Amino acid sequence: MIYSMTGFGSARAEASNLAVLIEVKSVNHRYLDVHIKIPGEYQNFENIIRQKLSAALKRGRLDVFVRIDYKRENIKLDVNHELIRAYVDMLSGLKSAYPVQGDVTIEMITRLPGLVTISTSDLSSDEQALIGKKINEATAVAIAQLKQMRIN
C-alpha cells in the first residue's frame, strides 16, 4: 500500500504536576529528516523522541513541536555572568560611540537570550523518569495519529 507523506499527529500526556504536548507534522521528503523544537531546559529528552520517530517512520520531513509544562517547587536558575559582562561592555561601547541614550537595566538583561536559563541539573532521577515516560507516551500517540492520517 502506498502511503501519503503528509500528515499530522498530536498528543498530550499528563501527570499531577506535568503536562507534555507533542505535535508532529510531516511532508514529503526522500529521506527521514527530523526537526525537533523542544524547550532548552529539556534538550536531554530529545533523543527519546528522535528514536521513536526513527523506529516508526522511514521517510518524510518531520517537524516536531514539544511543550512541557512542569510545575515544581524548587526551580534553579543559571546565570551566564560572562555573557552578561560581554553584553554590558558591548552596550557601553555602543553608547560611547554613538549618540544613544539610556542605561542598561535588569529588565533588558533578563530579556536577552541565553543569559538566564532554567537549570535541569536539579531534576531528581524520579522527575527525569516521569518526564521521559510522559514524553514517550505522548510521542507514541502522536506517531499513531500521524500514521493514521497518512493512510487516509
MIRODO-945879 format. One line per field, with one value per residue: residue number from 1; x, y, z of N, C-alpha, C, O in turn; residue in one letter. Coordinates in pm, 1 decimal. Example, Ala and Ser with C-alpha at 12.3 -4.5 7.8 and 13.67 -1.06 7.14 Angstrom:
resi	1_2
nX	1319.0_1285.0
nY	-569.0_-225.0
nZ	780.0_708.0
caX	1230.0_1367.0
caY	-450.0_-106.0
caZ	780.0_714.0
cX	1320.0_1290.0
cY	-330.0_3.0
cZ	780.0_787.0
oX	1423.6_1340.9
oY	-331.9_113.8
oZ	846.5_803.9
resn	A_S
END
This chain:
resi	1_2_3_4_5_6_7_8_9_10_11_12_13_14_15_16_17_18_19_20_21_22_23_24_25_26_27_28_29_30_31_32_33_34_35_36_37_38_39_40_41_42_43_44_45_46_47_48_49_50_51_52_53_54_55_56_57_58_59_60_61_62_63_64_65_66_67_68_69_70_71_72_73_74_75_76_77_78_79_80_81_82_83_84_85_86_87_88_89_90_91_92_93_94_95_96_97_98_99_100_101_102_103_104_105_106_107_108_109_110_111_112_113_114_115_116_117_118_119_120_121_122_123_124_125_126_127_128_129_130_131_132_133_134_135_136_137_138_139_140_141_142_143_144_145_146_147_148_149_150_151_152
nX	83.3_48.9_152.2_57.7_275.9_220.1_104.6_-34.8_2.0_-94.8_-53.6_-124.5_11.4_-33.9_44.7_18.8_147.8_248.9_245.7_264.5_294.0_295.7_349.1_344.5_436.2_429.1_580.1_640.1_949.5_1259.3_1424.4_1441.5_1397.5_1434.3_1319.2_1330.7_1169.2_1220.6_1187.5_1473.9_1567.8_1496.5_1634.3_1782.2_1601.0_1538.9_1642.2_1488.3_1247.2_1341.4_1440.9_1205.3_1060.0_1230.6_1222.4_958.5_894.7_1001.3_1049.1_1023.9_990.9_996.8_849.8_867.0_705.6_744.6_598.1_637.8_498.3_585.8_525.3_697.7_833.1_1094.6_1285.6_1570.8_1772.7_2007.8_2274.5_2449.6_2722.0_2951.1_2856.3_2666.9_2839.6_2978.0_2768.3_2698.5_2941.1_2952.3_2719.8_2782.5_3002.0_2874.6_2712.8_2900.7_3016.1_2815.8_2536.6_2353.0_2098.4_2012.5_2013.9_2159.0_1940.5_1811.1_1588.9_1629.8_1850.7_1748.1_1585.2_1743.4_1856.3_1969.8_2102.1_1986.5_1880.9_1668.6_1759.5_1816.5_1963.2_1903.2_1693.3_1546.9_1614.5_1373.8_1198.3_1305.9_1259.0_978.2_914.9_1040.1_887.5_629.9_681.8_748.1_500.5_324.5_453.0_428.6_148.4_106.3_256.1_107.5_-133.9_-39.6_46.1_-201.1_-332.7_-173.8_-251.2_-513.2
nY	-117.6_223.0_505.2_833.6_1112.7_1331.8_1450.1_1475.8_1465.4_1470.4_1477.9_1454.1_1409.4_1359.1_1422.8_1463.7_1714.8_1779.2_1837.1_1725.0_1806.8_1692.4_1756.1_1646.1_1703.1_1612.6_1613.0_1543.6_1389.1_1265.8_1121.6_1039.6_1315.8_1485.3_1741.8_1890.6_2088.4_2182.4_2285.0_2449.0_2369.6_2108.0_1963.6_1727.5_1523.4_1497.0_1291.1_1065.1_1114.5_1135.1_873.2_717.5_818.8_753.4_476.2_426.7_556.4_588.2_768.9_1117.7_1465.3_1570.1_1779.0_1851.8_1957.4_2037.4_2076.8_2139.7_2155.6_2190.2_2196.4_2270.7_2263.6_2356.8_2560.5_2613.5_2868.0_2936.7_3157.6_3326.6_3474.6_3569.5_3615.3_3813.9_4017.4_4061.5_4156.2_4393.7_4537.0_4562.5_4713.9_4944.2_5031.9_5086.9_5294.1_5492.4_5530.9_5611.9_5838.6_5738.4_5698.3_5619.1_5361.1_5044.1_4804.7_4581.0_4454.8_4464.2_4292.5_4044.5_3978.6_3919.5_3654.4_3343.9_3435.3_3406.6_3102.5_2815.1_2564.5_2218.8_2046.7_2009.0_1833.7_1549.3_1192.4_1054.7_1254.2_1301.4_1049.2_1044.1_1259.6_1166.1_933.8_1040.1_1193.5_987.5_846.3_1043.3_1089.9_840.1_821.8_1047.5_973.9_750.2_874.7_1035.3_837.8_718.8_929.9_947.0_723.5_767.0
nZ	0.0_-77.9_96.5_202.0_235.1_375.9_682.9_1018.2_1367.5_1706.4_2055.9_2406.0_2723.8_3066.0_3411.6_3767.6_3819.9_3575.0_3228.1_2902.3_2567.6_2243.2_1907.4_1576.9_1250.8_913.2_590.0_240.5_170.9_58.6_232.8_585.6_775.9_1053.3_1259.3_1562.1_1796.2_2109.0_2447.4_2583.5_2841.2_2851.8_2663.9_2684.6_2660.6_2399.2_2241.5_2301.2_2166.2_1901.5_1855.8_1874.8_1657.7_1443.2_1454.2_1388.1_1148.0_808.7_603.3_506.6_591.3_912.2_1139.9_1468.0_1753.7_2084.1_2395.0_2729.9_3036.7_3348.3_3674.9_3948.4_4280.8_4358.5_4176.3_3988.4_3872.3_3619.4_3568.2_3322.3_3370.5_3233.0_2973.7_3024.9_3111.6_2871.8_2705.3_2845.3_2824.5_2545.1_2494.9_2639.1_2491.3_2245.8_2330.2_2392.8_2144.7_1973.1_1942.4_2155.7_2392.5_2734.1_2986.9_3078.0_3191.2_3443.3_3346.6_3069.7_3052.1_3141.1_2931.1_2716.4_2509.3_2646.8_2873.0_3127.4_3239.1_3289.2_3506.7_3453.7_3588.1_3847.9_3857.7_3996.3_3979.9_3975.2_3885.0_3630.2_3517.4_3517.4_3344.4_3110.0_3067.6_3017.9_2790.6_2616.4_2607.1_2494.4_2250.7_2125.1_2084.0_1920.9_1694.9_1613.6_1540.9_1330.8_1147.7_1093.0_966.1_738.8_600.9_517.3
caX	0.0_123.0_109.4_85.1_384.2_169.7_20.6_-21.2_-39.4_-74.9_-95.2_-95.8_23.5_-35.1_58.6_-38.0_210.8_321.9_170.2_353.4_223.6_382.7_285.9_432.4_386.3_518.3_561.9_719.6_1095.0_1318.1_1480.0_1385.5_1460.1_1362.0_1349.9_1259.6_1172.3_1193.3_1245.7_1616.1_1596.8_1461.4_1706.0_1833.4_1495.4_1517.3_1679.5_1374.2_1155.5_1408.2_1446.4_1070.4_1025.7_1314.2_1176.2_823.1_880.2_1121.1_1068.0_948.8_1045.8_912.9_865.5_813.0_698.2_728.0_570.2_640.6_460.7_617.0_516.3_773.5_856.0_1228.1_1337.8_1703.1_1807.2_2150.1_2307.4_2574.0_2782.9_3044.5_2777.2_2611.4_2950.2_3005.0_2659.5_2710.2_3056.3_2916.6_2623.1_2856.6_3080.0_2781.5_2666.9_3007.4_3050.0_2702.0_2450.1_2246.1_2068.1_1952.2_2103.6_2131.9_1858.8_1796.2_1483.7_1695.1_1939.4_1671.6_1519.2_1841.1_1857.2_2083.5_2166.1_1926.0_1813.1_1621.1_1850.6_1757.3_2056.0_1846.6_1584.9_1580.2_1600.2_1230.5_1139.7_1350.4_1188.7_839.4_912.2_1071.3_772.7_520.4_724.6_736.3_358.1_268.4_514.2_368.9_12.6_118.9_301.0_-7.0_-225.3_26.6_39.7_-340.9_-361.5_-101.5_-323.6_-636.3
caY	0.0_348.4_598.7_975.0_1161.7_1445.8_1412.1_1549.9_1393.4_1549.5_1404.4_1516.1_1315.2_1440.1_1370.6_1561.4_1846.4_1776.4_1821.1_1717.7_1812.0_1662.6_1770.4_1601.0_1737.3_1553.2_1639.3_1454.5_1404.9_1139.3_1052.8_1083.5_1442.4_1519.0_1870.6_1892.1_2212.3_2144.2_2385.8_2427.4_2300.3_1966.3_1911.6_1592.2_1427.1_1498.3_1162.0_973.3_1144.4_1102.0_727.2_667.2_857.4_675.1_337.9_415.7_617.4_570.9_882.0_1239.9_1570.8_1575.2_1892.0_1809.5_2066.0_1981.2_2173.4_2073.3_2240.4_2116.3_2282.7_2210.4_2350.2_2417.6_2591.8_2673.2_2944.4_2952.1_3288.7_3327.3_3603.0_3614.2_3668.4_3941.3_4113.7_4092.5_4241.9_4524.6_4603.8_4598.2_4823.6_5063.6_5074.7_5149.0_5419.9_5592.7_5553.6_5668.9_5920.3_5652.7_5733.7_5514.3_5276.5_4900.9_4771.5_4437.9_4407.4_4439.8_4176.4_3920.1_3950.8_3873.6_3507.2_3268.7_3492.3_3341.9_2981.5_2724.4_2450.6_2085.2_1964.6_1983.0_1736.3_1420.0_1081.6_1026.1_1357.5_1273.3_929.0_1081.9_1341.4_1075.5_845.1_1116.8_1225.8_861.5_820.5_1141.0_1068.1_719.1_853.4_1140.8_894.6_668.8_964.4_1071.8_721.8_703.5_1035.6_915.6_616.4_820.9
caZ	0.0_-85.2_199.8_182.2_320.5_450.6_795.0_1143.4_1486.7_1826.4_2175.9_2535.3_2835.7_3187.6_3546.9_3860.8_3807.1_3448.8_3104.3_2785.9_2440.8_2128.9_1776.5_1469.5_1118.5_813.4_447.7_157.9_164.5_16.2_349.1_713.3_814.2_1175.1_1321.9_1689.9_1874.7_2247.3_2537.0_2610.6_2965.6_2837.2_2546.1_2706.5_2627.7_2254.2_2183.2_2316.2_2056.7_1775.3_1842.1_1846.6_1520.6_1350.7_1454.9_1334.2_1016.0_726.8_512.9_529.9_676.7_1031.0_1230.7_1596.5_1849.9_2218.2_2501.7_2859.6_3149.6_3470.1_3792.6_4058.2_4396.4_4359.7_4043.5_3995.8_3753.2_3591.8_3513.4_3246.4_3407.4_3129.2_2863.2_3071.0_3108.1_2731.0_2658.1_2908.2_2762.2_2408.1_2500.3_2682.4_2374.5_2150.7_2389.2_2382.0_2004.7_1900.8_2029.6_2208.7_2530.2_2816.3_3064.4_3078.7_3307.8_3471.9_3255.9_2940.8_3064.8_3151.2_2803.2_2618.4_2509.1_2696.9_2991.7_3243.8_3193.9_3393.5_3517.7_3468.2_3665.5_3980.0_3848.9_4055.3_3885.1_3964.9_3798.5_3493.7_3471.0_3491.2_3222.9_2999.3_3046.7_2957.0_2654.1_2543.3_2585.4_2401.4_2120.0_2067.1_2037.8_1808.6_1579.3_1569.3_1470.2_1206.4_1058.6_1052.7_868.4_615.5_531.5_456.4
cX	88.5_62.7_141.1_201.7_336.2_79.6_49.5_-69.3_-7.7_-125.3_-49.6_-90.6_37.9_-10.4_8.8_20.2_285.0_226.0_269.8_266.8_325.0_299.6_386.8_364.9_482.4_478.9_658.0_868.4_1153.5_1367.8_1406.3_1465.3_1380.6_1412.7_1264.9_1279.9_1127.1_1253.6_1388.3_1646.1_1563.6_1529.1_1751.3_1727.8_1470.0_1543.8_1567.7_1279.2_1215.7_1411.8_1310.0_1029.2_1102.4_1268.8_1042.1_809.6_1011.2_1151.1_988.4_1026.2_948.3_948.9_792.9_819.8_663.3_701.8_562.0_608.5_480.3_618.4_587.4_803.6_987.5_1278.0_1471.5_1731.0_1958.5_2171.6_2442.8_2640.2_2876.7_2969.0_2712.9_2718.1_2979.6_2895.9_2671.8_2826.4_3022.4_2819.3_2689.5_2939.6_2993.4_2736.0_2773.4_3039.7_2939.2_2616.1_2326.9_2224.5_2005.6_2058.3_2064.5_2055.8_1852.9_1689.9_1541.2_1776.5_1859.6_1601.1_1615.8_1852.5_1985.6_2148.4_2115.6_1845.9_1768.3_1710.7_1772.3_1848.3_2001.9_1725.2_1630.0_1562.2_1453.8_1161.0_1179.3_1279.1_1043.7_827.7_939.3_954.8_659.7_555.2_708.6_589.8_299.8_324.6_452.1_229.6_17.5_163.4_186.0_-107.3_-168.5_17.2_-102.4_-377.9_-291.6_-173.1_-442.2_-610.9
cY	125.0_445.7_740.8_1013.3_1276.1_1398.4_1496.0_1461.3_1476.6_1469.5_1479.1_1404.9_1398.3_1356.8_1482.0_1702.3_1862.5_1759.0_1826.4_1716.6_1790.3_1678.8_1730.4_1632.0_1676.9_1597.8_1548.3_1490.9_1268.3_1054.9_1097.7_1204.5_1497.8_1651.2_1882.4_2026.7_2175.6_2250.9_2348.7_2348.8_2151.5_1901.9_1767.2_1485.0_1417.1_1361.9_1058.2_990.2_1100.6_950.7_668.6_699.2_773.2_530.6_322.4_462.7_607.7_690.5_1001.7_1340.0_1586.6_1698.0_1855.7_1927.6_2006.4_2095.5_2095.4_2176.6_2158.2_2213.6_2212.7_2314.2_2427.5_2436.3_2661.7_2743.6_2952.6_3086.9_3279.8_3464.3_3656.2_3676.3_3801.9_4050.0_4156.4_4183.5_4382.8_4602.9_4649.0_4716.0_4953.6_5119.5_5142.9_5286.1_5530.2_5624.5_5624.5_5750.4_5840.8_5689.4_5615.7_5431.0_5130.3_4869.2_4620.7_4377.6_4376.2_4311.0_4046.6_3884.4_3900.3_3721.4_3448.5_3321.8_3428.7_3222.9_2898.5_2601.4_2320.6_1996.4_1932.7_1889.9_1603.9_1310.0_1041.6_1126.3_1333.8_1152.2_961.9_1161.9_1253.5_984.2_918.1_1160.1_1103.2_832.1_914.2_1122.0_947.7_747.7_947.8_1067.8_810.4_754.7_1005.1_958.3_701.2_807.4_1007.4_807.7_674.0_917.1
cZ	0.0_15.5_157.4_273.2_409.7_563.1_917.7_1257.0_1608.3_1945.1_2300.2_2639.1_2962.9_3312.4_3639.3_3844.4_3674.1_3332.4_2988.7_2661.2_2329.1_2002.0_1670.9_1336.8_1016.3_673.4_371.6_160.5_134.1_133.8_475.5_761.8_932.4_1232.5_1447.6_1758.8_2015.5_2337.3_2578.9_2736.0_2959.9_2715.7_2562.6_2677.3_2477.3_2190.8_2193.9_2198.2_1923.7_1751.8_1809.0_1703.1_1419.2_1342.6_1383.5_1189.8_938.8_637.1_560.5_612.5_792.1_1114.3_1359.0_1692.4_1985.6_2315.9_2632.2_2966.5_3275.7_3586.0_3907.9_4164.1_4385.7_4217.8_4061.4_3863.0_3740.9_3524.3_3445.3_3266.0_3299.1_3011.6_2901.0_3063.9_2964.3_2673.5_2715.0_2846.6_2620.7_2407.7_2545.6_2568.0_2270.8_2200.4_2376.0_2235.8_1927.3_1996.6_2076.9_2354.0_2602.9_2884.8_3049.1_3206.6_3326.1_3381.0_3117.9_2945.5_3068.0_3021.3_2696.2_2624.4_2566.3_2822.8_3120.8_3192.7_3313.8_3392.0_3528.7_3550.6_3804.2_3974.9_3909.7_3950.7_3869.5_3873.2_3653.0_3435.5_3436.3_3362.2_3101.4_2965.9_2974.6_2814.7_2565.3_2508.5_2480.3_2260.6_2051.1_2010.7_1917.3_1681.5_1524.9_1492.5_1335.1_1104.6_1006.6_947.2_736.4_534.9_454.3_345.8
oX	189.9_-58.5_238.4_222.2_402.9_-10.4_143.7_-169.3_94.4_-227.4_47.6_-177.0_112.9_-40.5_-38.8_-53.9_372.6_135.5_349.3_175.8_426.3_191.4_501.6_250.8_604.1_361.3_745.3_906.0_1101.7_1354.7_1318.9_1585.8_1271.4_1532.8_1142.0_1392.6_1010.8_1361.0_1418.4_1740.0_1597.7_1485.2_1757.9_1761.7_1387.7_1474.7_1553.6_1236.2_1148.6_1388.4_1299.6_969.9_1045.1_1275.6_1014.6_722.9_1119.2_1266.2_897.9_1113.7_830.1_1064.1_672.2_924.7_564.6_773.2_488.2_682.4_401.7_703.3_542.6_800.0_990.1_1308.8_1484.0_1714.8_2028.8_2096.5_2539.4_2617.5_2881.0_3012.1_2705.4_2692.1_3003.5_2926.8_2657.3_2812.6_3058.4_2835.0_2656.0_2946.8_3032.6_2722.7_2740.7_3086.3_2966.1_2623.0_2213.2_2319.8_1952.4_2175.3_1951.7_2100.3_1885.5_1700.2_1506.4_1771.2_1898.8_1560.7_1572.6_1857.7_2095.5_2241.0_2193.4_1753.8_1822.3_1734.1_1674.5_1813.4_2049.2_1660.2_1737.8_1501.9_1413.3_1075.2_1096.0_1242.7_991.8_740.2_869.7_926.5_600.5_468.1_661.0_558.4_233.1_252.0_425.6_196.8_-58.4_113.6_168.7_-159.9_-241.1_-16.2_-121.7_-446.7_-345.4_-157.2_-468.4_-705.3
oY	130.7_466.4_765.7_951.1_1312.7_1317.0_1575.1_1390.8_1545.3_1401.3_1554.6_1317.2_1495.9_1237.5_1584.8_1800.1_1948.0_1675.8_1919.8_1634.5_1859.6_1621.2_1774.8_1592.4_1688.8_1617.5_1484.6_1607.9_1166.4_932.5_1184.3_1195.5_1551.4_1670.2_1884.0_2072.6_2142.2_2302.8_2232.5_2269.1_2076.7_1796.5_1692.7_1366.9_1336.6_1322.3_973.0_892.1_1036.5_905.0_579.7_615.4_727.0_469.0_217.6_414.6_617.9_711.6_989.7_1305.3_1613.7_1717.1_1831.7_1989.4_1934.1_2195.7_1997.5_2273.4_2068.3_2302.5_2109.3_2434.9_2549.5_2339.6_2756.4_2685.5_2972.9_3125.5_3231.0_3557.2_3777.1_3777.4_3892.8_4160.7_4274.3_4277.9_4480.6_4722.1_4759.4_4808.5_5061.1_5241.0_5244.6_5380.9_5646.3_5734.5_5689.9_5732.2_5872.7_5709.1_5523.9_5430.4_5097.8_4902.5_4543.9_4261.1_4275.3_4230.1_3948.6_3769.5_3843.9_3664.7_3496.5_3259.7_3400.7_3239.3_2910.0_2541.9_2312.0_1882.0_1840.1_1868.9_1553.3_1332.4_998.9_1088.9_1345.0_1151.9_912.8_1135.0_1264.5_959.7_864.4_1163.1_1113.7_797.4_869.2_1136.5_952.4_702.3_930.3_1096.8_800.3_711.6_1009.2_981.4_669.8_775.9_1041.0_801.2_634.8_969.4
oZ	69.6_20.3_86.3_377.5_506.5_542.2_921.6_1244.0_1613.0_1936.2_2299.8_2642.3_2966.3_3317.5_3591.1_3854.5_3661.2_3337.6_2978.2_2649.7_2320.9_1990.9_1674.1_1313.2_1031.2_642.7_430.5_153.3_179.8_133.8_470.1_785.5_913.8_1251.8_1440.5_1777.3_2038.2_2306.8_2606.0_2738.0_3051.5_2669.6_2464.8_2669.8_2433.7_2096.9_2106.2_2137.6_1842.7_1639.9_1724.5_1635.2_1320.5_1236.2_1325.0_1116.8_997.0_598.7_643.1_691.7_771.0_1153.3_1358.7_1710.2_1999.6_2318.6_2642.9_2984.9_3306.0_3593.3_3957.5_4139.9_4402.0_4148.0_4139.0_3755.7_3839.9_3434.7_3503.9_3188.5_3276.1_2956.2_2818.3_3016.7_2938.2_2600.9_2641.7_2819.3_2579.9_2328.0_2495.8_2549.8_2213.6_2123.0_2351.4_2206.1_1826.6_2118.1_2042.2_2429.4_2540.5_2846.4_3012.0_3316.4_3235.6_3342.5_3056.5_2852.8_3004.5_3003.5_2595.7_2733.6_2538.3_2874.9_3211.9_3112.7_3423.8_3286.8_3602.8_3579.7_3870.2_4077.3_3878.3_3845.7_3761.4_3793.2_3563.0_3317.9_3336.1_3279.9_3000.5_2848.6_2881.0_2727.7_2452.2_2394.6_2387.2_2162.2_1931.0_1901.1_1822.0_1572.8_1403.5_1389.9_1235.7_988.4_889.1_850.1_630.9_413.0_340.5_286.5
resn	M_I_Y_S_M_T_G_F_G_S_A_R_A_E_A_S_N_L_A_V_L_I_E_V_K_S_V_N_H_R_Y_L_D_V_H_I_K_I_P_G_E_Y_Q_N_F_E_N_I_I_R_Q_K_L_S_A_A_L_K_R_G_R_L_D_V_F_V_R_I_D_Y_K_R_E_N_I_K_L_D_V_N_H_E_L_I_R_A_Y_V_D_M_L_S_G_L_K_S_A_Y_P_V_Q_G_D_V_T_I_E_M_I_T_R_L_P_G_L_V_T_I_S_T_S_D_L_S_S_D_E_Q_A_L_I_G_K_K_I_N_E_A_T_A_V_A_I_A_Q_L_K_Q_M_R_I_N
END
